[in-house]
Amino acid sequence: MTLTEKLLARAASKKRVQAGDNVWVQADILMTHDVCGPGTIGVFKREFGKTAKVWDRNKVVIIPDHYIFTADSMSNRNVDILRDFVKEQGITYFYDVIDDPNGHWVFDPTKGAMKRQHGSHYAGVCHAALPQKGHTRPGEILFGTDSHTCMAGAFNEFATGIGNTDAGFVMGTGKLLLKVPETMHFRLEGKLQPGVMAKDIILHSIGEIGFDGATYRAMQFDGPGVASLSIDDRMTIANMAIEAGGKNAIFEFDAQTQAFVDYRCKLNGTNPSYEPVTRDKREKFSYELVLDLSKLEPTVACHPNPGQRKLARELNAIKLDRAYIGSCTGGKTSDFIEFARILRGKRVIIDTFGVPATPEIVHDLQTARWGQQTVWEILVAAGVKMTENAGCAACLGGPVDTFGRMNAPLKCISATNRNFPGRMGHKDSQVFLASPATVAASALTGKITDPREYLPA
């Protein structure tokens, strides 16, 4: 069996499963957020009764993160709906925007979008917050009401996005009927060259198979090249499996995984026990691709979908209006470090927005010092508009007052994960997906630029 098949067989209490089987799977974690949470709660109450209790209050994780820092009253109300449900159900893990359990969330536009407006419990983007808070464990099953839930496959678990109806059912029963997906095999060899990042690996892979090439399939990443990739790198790759239509992504368990998960579980007091799955000698794949990481170059996914792959050096005739770094895919500490490495001592010439994925990442950037400056100060000095309000922000468009949203038909190069028309705002805007390094170099020139031209000595 493949890694995904092993995970689903275990969760279904079966000795083995194969692609195409329909099995009832036991969930370990259900995650929902402010966009889909109210709808999921509505389904749960409609189907199980207004006084029904969730199947396990310690296994439902609620993380408001999408439409948070906006004056839109309906978006603010969604957070209050989540808070009321958490109190009613006694749910353990709720990462509220405010500290007052009896309060109401209201964003104050007079304070501006740059300065912190959240309390101490707020955790930021769900996909980055889940591992930071110790909710991603090898060998487990994670369902989330968000398509990029597949990011947690970096931790050797089955993680996939589901809709509100399925989530309402999981909320009540802890189970879900799934068809076992076929598995596509991506074997990584070699090591990335300077200026090339994990984002380039996944953009290259999607370019190979197309933005629908993995539809309802598992994407398994393994091979000797994985050892050179950090946990952040693996999260970037797993996150964008859905951009090829994938059901999930999955990485092997190794010492890096163990060290990260053990530390995060201990730090947050979450369940420290888990059982990873390992590879079989007789795996059956529906597709095989070998990637030599040393031969990859900075890559861009062009408008209007993630499968429109080009090399950055081929696109320097495309002029840009905006640059953006952030989201679960491109807003991690390591992403901002590479971004700052290119920008240090220089100045951007187009509007450039920086949105860290979590408050912890904000803290990292504001405390890590390179010489006399923090990384945050280096970015601000370079002209980047940095916000302390970690979250999804303009990655998903959002209300018109969302930080970094494109409210006009602009061209933007972004470290985010999706570039369908209208994704970051205006329906006639264009989004070019790239690594943080490529975004940084492009912000310096105002056109799509290969970051290898700007690597520090």
C-alpha angles and dihedrals in degrees: 000000000000121000091263093048091050092052093049093045090054093046090049093048091240130133092228143352133188136206111290096029117129111221139171106241126202113226124224097189135014115195126190135168142199096284098051101017098083091049092047091050089050092053091046093053094043094052102034102029136266092272096043120128125224115256093250123001091202093057100052111087118191120194122174107206116127114071098016113119097053134102089228103127096210091054091049090049091056090064090052090052090055092048093051091050092049091053092046093050100035091234111186102209114054118141099201126194090228132041097225108091089200096043135098127239116239124165113219109217091188089071090056131231098275104065123072116271102170136090131244096270096057112113106184128221109018097227093053093038096053094065093038090054095047100255099122112081130169116256095021136117117239123186120187135178091236130079093229092061084105086081089086089067084088085079098057094261135118105253125168142158121251136183128254094263094053090043091052088053093049089047089059102037110018089231139096135186110237137178110228107244127225113251126236115203123222111183113196120207133173127013135284118261122231112285093026119103141185089266087065090055094056095039089052091048093049089048089056096053103023131243089287097035095107098041109163091349133119117241110213117196118194142126135102093299092068091070090069092053121091123225088258089054092052091048090054091052096044092046093063098049086100089059086069091045093260122165090213145336125227137193130192120259115251141155092283091055092047094049093049097045095043091051095047094047091049092046094051100033093240125146106302097193124091141145117220124208122236132205125273122222091231105053119158115215130186092210138015130203128171115205121196100206092198090065098051121108133199104291135198131200106216130212130310104026141006093254094067095098124184133157114255091234089060094056105056091118091068110097118209136211099193145017125205135186122184146072130100089297101046107016102077123118093256090051092056091045092058090042090054093045089064096041100043111125092002136092131233117233099202132052106284124188128196122196117175114214097230140015088248089061090050087055092048092053094044094050105035108094129207102191110307096348137064117235088251091055091049090055094046090048088053089057100258115149101228122191125202089206100094114203147100093295113159096354087092097030099237130179116340094262093057113130110260095003116152106236093173134046096277133154113239133182108210141182089214126107112245134050109175113141111289094011095128097031129285112064092228095049119109125223124199113196118217144145121282089254092054091045090052095049091046091051088057095053104029091234135075105286137183105242093215086079089065104040112136116248 
